[in-house]
Amino acid sequence: MSSNNNIVILGCGLSGMVTALSLAKYNIGSTIVEAQSTTNKKFFDDIRTTAINAASRNIFDKIGIWPELLELCGPINDIYVVDNKAPEMLHFLIEDEDSSKNKKMGYLIENTKFKKCLYDLVKQNNLITVLDNLKYQEINNNSDYCEIKLSNNSQLACKLLIVCDGKNSGAKNLFFSNDIEADYNQQALTFIVGHERNHEGTAVEHFMPTGPFAILPLKDPYKSSIVWTVSESYASALLTIEPEEFAYLVQENFGSFLGKIEIQTKAGVFPLKAYTAKKYYNNSIALVADTAHVIHPLAGQGLNQGIKDIDCLTSLIAGNGINKDTLINYQKLRQDDNKNMLLI
């Protein structure tokens, strides 16, 4: 079997679905190929949260998906940055005139809810086809088209293959190499806590001797997401101690400003590395988001940088079509910005 598509997207994660929805807004169809079964509940499981900044909110608004996402988001009204619980702290907040316009510092959304919402929007869109439970076996990358052989022996041919299947992408590793690579030798522990007092949309970043400890406000005013960055050895130790001991250490780092806390989920553990790709395109393949660049989660800008990639590439395709000039311009417009954010 062979099927012809102008655009094929590898990966039905956050960036893959946003890419398809962005193309659809320009009346451009696409086919998403996903290795996992989307009918399996585990497909949506992700303990992490995503910070959405003003630029991403505007892009989501432009492609018509912000009203649905807003229903799931907790607003970030102000941010405190504390150095090892020093008496002085930095306080970032919206100016009074912006506050009256209901502007926010940003928004926080749980990844599981984010993914489910995007998937519902994708399935409702007639311009998007999802082929799930299929792995790609071979990719033939030519100057003006791509052929992808799938695990069911079918083939897809397309003018452009957009790779969105994450930092361990096999397609990326076949055709691209990295310019910058960094291993932070750290792991991020992520979990959700409940607390006695209303967080009022407040985010806190504690810079501790062991690493940053972030408290991020969820939509439920009595729940926050924790991202605790520590060395690999300390992470291993934290995961083996008794739950009561772990809860005590979390409360110590959290402080008492929201009262007593209760850990409500198991901790997810994520190794922290960073890279940027040397090139963002190769013949008929383009990289966006995590396949092109990964940065430290400290400032919560990883996916926001990827959303800018998607907006840039899809608007160039809509305006200039699929050709080498489009891909050259995409790389010029996005590569330095992503590299600078990694270095900062």
C-alpha positions in Angstrom: 0.0 0.0 0.0 1.2 3.5 -0.7 -0.4 6.8 0.4 0.6 10.3 -0.8 0.5 13.2 1.6 2.0 16.7 1.4 3.0 16.6 5.0 3.7 13.7 7.4 4.3 14.4 11.1 6.2 11.8 13.2 4.9 11.7 16.8 1.5 12.5 18.3 2.9 14.2 21.4 2.3 17.8 22.3 4.5 19.3 19.6 3.2 16.9 16.9 -0.4 17.7 17.6 0.2 21.5 17.8 2.0 21.3 14.4 -1.0 19.5 12.8 -3.5 21.9 14.3 -1.4 24.9 13.2 -1.2 23.6 9.7 -4.9 22.9 9.7 -5.6 26.6 10.6 -3.9 27.4 7.3 -6.2 24.8 5.6 -3.2 22.4 5.1 -3.8 18.7 5.8 -1.3 16.4 7.5 -0.9 12.8 8.7 0.5 12.0 12.1 2.3 8.7 12.6 2.4 7.5 16.3 4.2 4.5 17.6 1.9 4.0 20.6 -1.8 3.1 20.6 -3.8 6.2 21.4 -6.6 4.1 22.8 -4.3 3.0 25.6 -4.8 5.2 28.7 -1.0 5.1 29.3 -0.5 7.1 26.1 -1.8 10.2 27.9 0.0 9.6 31.3 2.6 12.3 32.1 3.2 13.6 35.6 4.9 16.7 34.3 3.4 20.2 33.8 4.0 22.8 31.2 4.3 26.5 31.7 2.7 28.5 28.9 4.1 32.0 28.3 2.5 35.0 26.6 4.0 34.2 23.2 2.6 30.7 23.2 -0.8 31.8 24.5 -1.0 34.2 21.5 0.0 31.4 19.1 -2.6 29.1 20.6 -5.2 31.9 20.3 -4.2 32.4 16.6 -4.8 28.8 15.7 -8.0 28.7 17.7 -7.2 26.3 20.5 -6.7 28.7 23.4 -10.3 28.7 24.8 -10.2 24.9 25.3 -6.7 25.1 26.9 -7.6 28.0 29.2 -10.2 25.9 30.9 -7.5 23.5 32.0 -4.8 26.1 33.0 -3.9 27.6 36.4 -2.9 31.3 36.0 0.5 32.4 37.3 -0.2 35.8 38.9 3.3 36.4 40.4 6.6 34.7 40.8 9.0 34.7 43.8 12.7 33.7 43.4 14.5 32.9 46.7 18.2 32.1 47.1 18.5 29.4 49.7 15.7 30.9 51.8 17.6 34.2 52.1 15.5 37.0 53.7 15.6 39.0 50.5 13.8 37.7 47.4 13.0 38.7 43.9 9.3 39.3 43.2 7.9 39.4 39.6 4.4 40.5 39.0 2.1 42.0 36.4 2.0 45.8 36.2 -1.2 47.4 37.6 -2.5 48.4 34.1 -1.9 44.9 32.8 -3.5 43.3 35.8 -6.7 45.3 35.1 -6.7 43.8 31.6 -6.6 40.3 33.2 -3.1 39.6 31.9 -1.1 36.9 33.6 2.6 36.2 34.1 1.9 32.8 32.4 -0.2 29.7 32.8 0.4 26.2 34.1 -1.2 23.1 32.7 -0.9 19.4 33.6 0.6 17.5 30.6 -1.9 14.6 30.8 -4.8 17.1 30.5 -2.9 19.1 27.8 -2.4 16.0 25.7 -6.0 14.8 26.0 -7.3 18.2 25.0 -5.1 18.4 22.0 -5.9 14.9 20.9 -9.7 15.6 21.1 -9.1 18.7 18.9 -7.0 16.7 16.4 -9.6 13.9 16.1 -12.3 16.5 15.5 -10.3 18.1 12.6 -11.1 16.7 9.1 -7.7 17.9 7.8 -5.7 15.7 10.2 -5.3 11.9 10.0 -3.8 9.9 12.9 -2.1 6.6 12.2 -1.4 5.1 15.6 0.3 1.9 16.9 2.7 2.1 13.9 6.5 2.5 14.0 8.5 3.7 11.1 11.0 1.1 9.8 12.8 2.9 7.0 13.0 6.5 5.8 14.1 7.4 2.2 15.0 11.1 2.3 15.2 12.7 -1.1 15.6 16.3 -2.2 11.9 16.8 -3.1 10.1 14.0 -1.3 10.3 11.4 1.6 9.2 7.8 1.7 8.4 6.2 5.1 8.0 2.5 5.5 5.8 1.6 8.4 5.7 -1.5 10.7 2.5 -2.8 8.9 4.5 -2.8 5.6 2.5 0.2 4.3 4.4 3.2 2.9 3.8 6.9 3.1 5.2 9.4 0.6 5.3 13.1 1.4 6.8 16.4 0.3 7.8 17.2 3.9 8.4 15.0 6.9 8.2 17.0 10.2 10.0 15.1 13.0 8.3 15.7 16.4 8.9 12.4 18.2 11.1 13.7 20.9 14.7 13.8 22.0 15.3 10.1 21.4 14.0 10.3 17.8 15.4 7.5 15.6 14.6 9.7 12.5 16.6 12.6 13.9 19.6 10.3 14.7 19.6 9.0 11.1 19.9 12.4 9.4 21.0 15.0 11.9 23.8 15.6 14.5 24.0 18.1 17.4 25.9 21.3 17.6 25.9 21.7 21.4 25.4 18.9 23.9 25.3 19.2 27.7 24.7 16.6 30.4 23.8 18.4 33.7 24.3 15.1 35.7 21.0 16.1 37.4 17.6 14.6 37.6 14.3 16.4 38.0 11.8 14.9 40.5 8.2 15.9 39.6 5.1 15.3 41.6 1.9 17.1 42.8 1.2 18.2 46.4 -1.9 19.4 48.1 -1.7 22.3 50.6 -4.0 23.9 53.3 -4.0 27.4 51.9 -5.0 28.9 48.5 -1.8 29.4 46.3 -3.5 32.5 44.6 -1.6 31.8 41.4 1.9 32.2 43.1 4.9 30.4 41.7 8.1 30.1 43.8 11.6 29.1 42.8 13.9 28.2 45.7 17.6 28.0 44.8 18.7 25.4 47.3 22.3 24.1 47.9 21.2 20.8 46.3 19.5 22.5 43.3 16.3 24.4 42.3 13.0 23.6 44.0 10.1 25.0 42.0 6.5 25.3 43.3 4.1 25.8 40.4 0.4 26.7 40.8 -2.1 24.3 39.3 -5.7 25.2 38.3 -6.9 23.7 41.6 -5.9 26.5 44.1 -5.1 23.9 46.7 -2.7 22.0 44.5 0.8 22.7 43.2 3.3 20.9 41.0 6.8 20.4 42.3 9.9 20.2 40.2 12.9 19.4 42.4 16.2 19.3 40.6 19.0 17.4 42.3 22.2 15.4 41.5 21.8 11.9 40.2 23.1 10.4 43.4 20.8 12.5 45.6 17.8 11.6 43.4 18.6 7.9 43.9 18.7 8.4 47.6 15.4 10.3 47.7 13.6 7.6 45.8 14.7 4.9 48.3 13.9 6.6 51.6 10.6 6.1 53.5 7.6 8.1 52.3 7.4 10.0 55.6 11.0 11.0 55.4 10.5 12.2 51.8 7.5 14.2 52.8 9.4 15.8 55.6 12.2 16.9 53.3 9.7 18.3 50.7 7.9 20.3 53.5 11.3 21.7 54.6 12.0 22.9 51.1 8.5 24.0 50.5 8.2 26.1 53.6 5.1 26.9 55.6 3.5 29.7 53.6 0.7 27.4 52.3 0.5 25.4 55.5 0.9 21.7 55.7 1.5 19.8 52.5 0.5 16.3 51.4 2.2 14.5 48.5 -0.6 13.3 46.2 1.2 11.5 43.4 4.2 9.2 42.8 7.3 11.2 41.8 8.4 11.0 38.1 12.2 11.2 37.5 13.7 12.8 34.4 17.4 13.0 33.6 18.4 16.5 32.5 20.4 17.0 29.3 20.5 19.7 26.7 21.4 20.0 23.0 20.8 21.9 19.8 20.8 20.4 16.3 23.5 21.6 13.8 20.8 21.8 11.1 17.0 22.1 11.3 16.4 20.5 7.9 17.9 17.8 5.7 16.5 17.5 2.2 12.7 16.8 2.8 12.9 16.5 6.6 12.5 19.3 9.2 13.0 19.2 13.0 10.9 21.1 15.4 10.7 21.4 19.2 12.4 18.6 21.3 13.9 17.0 18.2 15.7 20.2 17.3 16.6 21.4 20.8 16.3 20.5 24.5 17.1 22.9 27.4 17.2 22.8 31.2 13.7 23.1 32.6 14.7 25.8 35.1 12.8 28.7 33.5 10.1 26.5 31.9 10.9 27.7 28.4 11.4 24.3 26.6 8.0 23.8 25.0 7.5 27.6 24.5 10.6 27.6 22.3 9.2 24.6 20.4 5.8 26.4 19.9 7.7 29.3 18.3 9.4 26.8 15.9 6.0 25.4 14.9 4.5 28.8 14.4 7.4 29.9 12.3 7.6 26.8 10.1 3.8 26.5 9.5 3.4 30.2 8.6 6.3 29.9 6.2 4.8 26.8 4.5 1.4 28.6 4.3 3.0 31.7 2.7 5.7 30.2 0.5 4.9 26.5 0.1 7.1 23.5 0.7 10.5 24.1 -0.8 14.2 24.6 0.1 13.9 28.4 0.6 11.1 27.8 3.2 13.3 25.4 5.1 16.4 27.7 4.9 14.4 30.6 6.2 12.9 28.5 9.0 16.4 27.5 10.1 17.7 31.1 10.0 14.7 32.4 12.0 14.8 29.8 14.7 18.2 28.3 15.3 20.0 31.3 16.9 17.0 32.0 19.2 17.0 28.5 20.5 20.7 28.3 20.9 20.7 31.6 22.8 18.0 30.4 25.2 20.0 27.2 25.9 23.2 29.3 26.7 21.2 31.7 28.9 
